[in-house]
């Protein structure tokens, strides 16, 4: 890791010492040497890119503990702010899935040898967003806003009409 | 100019909002007092009288209106319900009107004093004893005679002082004592002829041989001699032998000689001279002198059918016989109280015939003679109906709203948006084109929204044999039909609304009237004798009604259409048996019957047709559903056996099966007549008064629950009750007591049944109490604290508490005194506002109407709603939006320049 720091490429002073501020032809060489050295360490760059990809993929997961804590403290009361926050919890992951998945990984798309990596990372990104969303769904459930028992569609249930009728005199 | 437009817009927005405020749409409540029938009246002015009415109501009324058709109206000044004294003999009550008080007395009431001005009860002293007579001396002092022959002086505050007359003589309880007032001292003249002077003590003045008549300061004695009490209190005799004298003034006496009237003047030496003789056409049977501050008249009774009035005012002043004016006042035979003399040269005679009050006024200055009457109203309890007022203006907004209301939510929303947009459009046109604000006359813009509070209460008036329609908005009479029967054939079998007409079925004829105006449709249809019921049925044509008359097992169609099949008519046969008949192929055949020989049927009612329910179940804490048992064809029956033990039965009206039964505790002794039953939604409430173990008003509440297996399904399909098992899964039952006696019950009705239900109970003391159904709940928690689960398992659950407390805030008629009786009916009807139900109570005494909002006014803007603030907020928001849009545009433009540079 960080090989340029652990094994620094130390430049030795040349025999002809130039006065400070003078840039001679050796500079070009030095630059050439540096870039030549980086080029040599392509695997390191790839590693870095992979790291970056996974960082992006897991970024939404970092919000999960905070969302859980917030959700817990928000309670299940049907106030406008908690409801809005909960809906935000549902909508922003959805938005992220559709709007951000592509752009977030775009810089890495063209990197050869990372296609599989990017694919899995995208998948993980979506999973993490879905995890976020599930907190929102759970909150809605807790608030009783998700119809899931017959009491939730009681209004659509009916009593049959009886053909016979009575008249009491 | 801009600011002016801005203010205009704000005002307009505010007025738009006001279009949905119904603060002034309905007089929330009123009572209209009717005339239950006059027993006795006493006029205190020519247009004002005190009367005893109905059963124990003392009123003061003012005669109002002049009607060409003889009938006039009266305005109630005050009324006192004498039934509050718990009297047994209300019809034997009598009253006497003095200067400032009315004194009421009777065999079981000692003496009650009521203020003449306001009807307030001044005193009701039972310790005075039985009073036989109360009267005023000419000087104004009030005296009372007790049953045991004592004379009492009655003070203004109702206290009495006994006069020790017993020392000399007891009063004869069968006759009224007579008084004279001379020099502000009262003298009592007894029938025996003894005369006493009443001061702090009683002093004998003298004796005359028997007493015929008393007037002014003179006495007509039994031997037709006239005696006078002079100013010093001594008794002197006029030395003339009269034939049948009447005292007109202290110095004037009129004597009757066959058909001749002899006018005498009394001289200072107590001799009498005839000054004028008047010959009448017929023998005179009696003469009566009446005077007030201004006038002096003589009522001459010529024969049973002819009554004449002679006005002596001018004659007495100038002794010229040609100044005597005379009038015939016709047939009234009543002499005493019924003729009163008013200050406007008017004589008024009143008479009561069959509890109707007839007034005849004659003005001798103008010669105007009028016969007027206040008729009693006798509401037939079987006939009372409440219906929506038929709307003639079909283009009204209300109908437009109703027309769209039945479609889907989306269509409704579209229609509403369109309506609002067109209103704004009209508003804009009005401002821009006409340069003016719309006024209330622009009905197209701000139409008067009718929320359907306008109902008609119909009843059959037994006294006048007409159907009367009263408006529930203010109690005014909407229309009355013509008189269509006489007292002998006014037996009502039934009255109902069929195909939007009023159908009145009497024992011998059937009549049909227009609901709009009470006009008759066609001639009456005569029926055979012997029918006992008129029954409204569904016709074979969908949505139409028809009716049949029943005589035993015979059903005869009188309605315009054939009746539909599968209709079960349940009849009560002599309170022993319920017999059901089912209609099939145009006839009725007997089906089930219910009853046993040792049980008498006390009450039987079916679930009302107008009952609406929105929610078919109660959601419990675990989100499971407790389904309501909403089978519509249930019949509640309460029977009583020989020991007086009552049993409640719930029957399936179609199959006759017993669905539920509950036998009361044999130790409970109850007033069988007090049982009232109410059915609605999935519950039954019945109330009864028990004598033992303690005097108590009890309320039993039953809530019926189902498992949805039997009654569930799509609403569109029609199934036969015979194909379903209709057993009730679960009945919960609890009983309560209430501090007042309940005599009637009714539940509120709303359009869709979303609003909670309230039970309206009428108590004996005249209060219409609104109990929310959640108070009368059979699922209250017994014997423990409410848990969180309990709280989530019902609407406003409560811990069981046997007493339902009296809550004055629940009394609907708290502003008005309502007179109640057993014949009255509570009526409820839905309005176009789901939150609101119209509630009325009507009987022969009065009609009271109000609105009930069991879930409060959740669909109406309250009066506290700040319309102006709302309008201003909207305006500020619009302005903020416009300003910020401008700013944003400017800024983005600026940014664009900045970026490209």
Interface residues (C-beta under 8 A of the other chain):
Chain A: X149 X150 X151 X152 X154 X155 X157 X158 X159 X160 X161 X162 X163 X164 X165 X166 X167 X168 X169
Chain B: X533 X535 X536 X537 X538 X550 X566 X567 X568 X569 X570 X571 X572 X580 X582 X604 X605 X606 X614 X615 X616 X617 X619 X620 X623 X624 X625 X630 X631 X632 X633 X635 X653 X654 X708 X711 X712 X713 X714 X715 X716 X717 X718 X719 X720 X721 X722 X724
